[in-house]
Amino acid sequence: MRFAALSALAALGLLQSTPALAGSATAGSIMSKQAAIAIATSSMPPGNSVSRVQCTSMVRALSARYRCTVWWCPATGVGNG
């Protein structure tokens, strides 16, 4: 019991010291890949740029569905000079 409590505290400490990396978003659409990309990109913070896009097409119940993940990176040189 004591070991489990110490392990939980150690894990909590590691999670708190790890910085959050929110550089991607995933979205789905039944219309098109472009719609899924647009929805995912809408979560991107202003001033960032898309660095990678990966899409998956699926067919379910005789209808196509698209799921796309968009990765972004911060804009460089914004506000310098």
Helices and strands as residue ranges (DSSP letters): H 2-17, E 24-29, H 33-41, E 49-60, E 63-73
